[in-house]
């Protein structure tokens, strides 16, 4: 007997100082809006889902929000983000840190979004 119940999963809840800005930023590299009202926004890209709550007073420079995006093709995601205009640099927001082999054994890069959230882009292994 097969179950139609979706698999268990966890979804990050991330801050957004401005839903319009957050939506435009993530849309530029392939996310689409699957839900939005005044108090919540859900963006998806393939199997990835990010959920955002309003945080208009957030200071991006002191934000400690982060999450990991584990994807089959980390280079494709990284290239899409870079093509959207996010620069590779070590300070400021938004910014990208290149994908490379990490000391903890996986290939990964980093995206820091305009609200100071760090998204670790990790190559998923089968």
C-alpha positions in Angstrom: 0.0 0.0 0.0 1.4 3.4 -1.0 0.9 6.5 1.1 -0.1 9.8 -0.3 1.1 11.6 2.8 4.0 14.0 1.9 7.3 13.2 3.5 8.3 15.0 6.7 10.4 18.1 6.2 11.7 21.2 7.9 11.4 24.6 6.4 13.4 27.7 7.4 11.5 30.8 8.6 13.6 33.8 7.7 13.2 37.6 8.3 12.3 40.1 5.6 12.5 43.8 6.1 10.4 44.3 3.0 8.5 41.5 1.3 8.6 43.3 -2.1 12.4 43.6 -2.0 12.8 40.0 -0.7 10.5 38.6 -3.4 12.3 40.5 -6.2 15.8 39.4 -4.9 14.9 35.7 -4.8 12.8 35.8 -8.0 15.9 37.0 -9.9 17.5 33.6 -9.6 14.5 31.4 -10.0 12.3 31.4 -6.9 8.5 31.9 -7.3 5.9 33.0 -4.8 3.6 30.3 -3.7 1.9 32.2 -0.9 2.0 35.8 0.3 -0.1 38.0 2.6 0.8 40.8 5.0 2.2 38.4 7.6 3.9 35.5 5.7 5.5 34.8 2.3 6.6 31.4 0.9 9.1 31.2 -2.0 9.9 28.0 -3.9 12.5 26.9 -6.4 12.2 23.3 -7.4 12.2 21.3 -4.1 13.5 24.3 -2.1 11.1 26.3 0.1 11.9 29.4 2.1 9.3 31.1 4.3 9.6 34.7 5.4 8.1 36.7 8.2 8.0 40.5 8.4 10.9 42.0 10.3 10.9 45.7 9.3 13.2 46.7 12.3 15.9 44.0 11.6 19.4 45.3 11.4 21.1 43.2 8.7 24.5 43.9 10.1 23.6 42.1 13.4 21.4 39.4 12.0 22.3 35.9 13.0 19.7 34.1 10.8 21.0 31.3 8.6 20.0 28.1 6.8 21.4 25.5 4.5 20.2 24.8 0.9 21.2 21.3 -0.1 20.9 20.9 -3.9 22.0 18.3 -6.5 23.7 21.0 -8.6 25.2 23.6 -6.4 27.1 25.1 -9.4 23.9 25.7 -11.2 22.3 27.5 -8.3 25.4 29.5 -7.6 25.7 30.6 -11.3 22.0 31.6 -11.3 22.6 33.8 -8.3 25.7 35.3 -9.7 24.0 36.0 -13.1 21.2 37.8 -11.2 23.8 40.4 -10.2 24.8 39.3 -6.7 28.5 40.2 -6.4 31.3 37.9 -5.1 32.8 39.9 -2.3 33.7 39.5 1.4 31.7 42.3 2.9 28.3 44.0 2.3 24.9 42.7 1.4 23.9 40.9 -0.7 27.1 39.0 -1.5 28.3 35.6 -2.6 31.2 33.4 -1.5 32.4 30.9 -4.2 31.6 27.2 -4.1 34.6 25.2 -3.1 35.6 22.1 -1.1 35.1 22.8 2.6 37.2 21.4 5.4 34.0 19.6 6.6 34.0 17.5 3.4 31.3 18.9 1.1 31.5 21.5 -1.7 29.6 24.6 -0.6 29.3 28.3 -1.2 27.5 31.1 0.7 24.9 33.7 -0.1 24.2 36.5 2.2 20.9 38.1 1.3 19.9 41.8 1.6 18.6 41.2 5.2 21.8 39.6 6.4 20.6 36.0 6.3 23.4 33.6 5.4 22.3 30.7 3.2 24.9 27.9 2.8 24.7 26.4 -0.6 25.7 22.8 -0.2 26.2 20.1 -2.8 23.8 17.3 -2.0 25.3 13.8 -2.1 23.2 10.8 -3.0 
